[in-house]
Amino acid sequence: MRKFPLGLASCVAVLAIWQIVSGMKWVNPALLPPPSRVGPAVWDILTTGSIIDPLKQTLSLLAAGYCIGCVLAIGLGLAMGINRHVYNMFEPIVELLRPLPKPALVPPLFLFLGIGIATKITIVALAAFFPVLINTVQGVRSVDPVLLNTARTFRRSMPATMIYVILPAALPMIVTGMRVSLGLSLTLVILAEMLVGSTGIGFLILDMQRSFAVTDMLAWVFILGVIGVVLNGAFETLERMSLHWRSK
């Protein structure tokens, strides 16, 4: 409970400094409008319902790419963590692609997939894929050998051992990777909408920057920040629910 008042105080302090800097014209108010002008723009976006369609487009694209990336990463990560041959087969490819900035992969994706929704979903899926994959592999490899030996003693099959022993033991690290990848996926979905989109919040932010509608642009940036906070809070809640046994 103590974290919330401190976080709220820091946000208020930032807004106050922003208001003073812009109000005193230490920076050009046309380039950095004060919160007293951005706030009404945010309220107008919310009350007129103009947030609905862009938000729906962005979140649907985020959900599709994020889910695809996580499912593929968990599946491959489990296989790499369990089987040394699978690990040796895919590890060089993973280490080749993982350090690459994902925006650098956008031009090649244009050539192979064209400019469309498939490219945007692939960009988001790649952002989610590697953090989850690495954490899954490490989570599987860190499973207590005693648990595995116990499963063998009771003659559990490999699928049963996977479901009831390996996956629960590796789940905390998998969830950590999913949480990291959620923020990266949100970043990449906005970038994808800016580069190849004609709808969504990312496209609106870029379009307003081009038309020099700075106040509305900052309003959408603020809304995007709130979306990130809400998504992170929702993920924390789901994490506590799915890993309730860890706190015990």
Secondary structure as UniProt FT lines:
FT   HELIX           3..23
FT   TURN            24..25
FT   TURN            29..31
FT   HELIX           35..48
FT   TURN            49..51
FT   HELIX           52..82
FT   HELIX           84..97
FT   TURN            98..99
FT   HELIX           102..105
FT   HELIX           106..113
FT   HELIX           117..141
FT   HELIX           145..153
FT   TURN            154..155
FT   HELIX           158..161
FT   HELIX           162..166
FT   HELIX           167..196
FT   HELIX           200..210
FT   TURN            211..212
FT   HELIX           214..242
FT   TURN            243..247
//
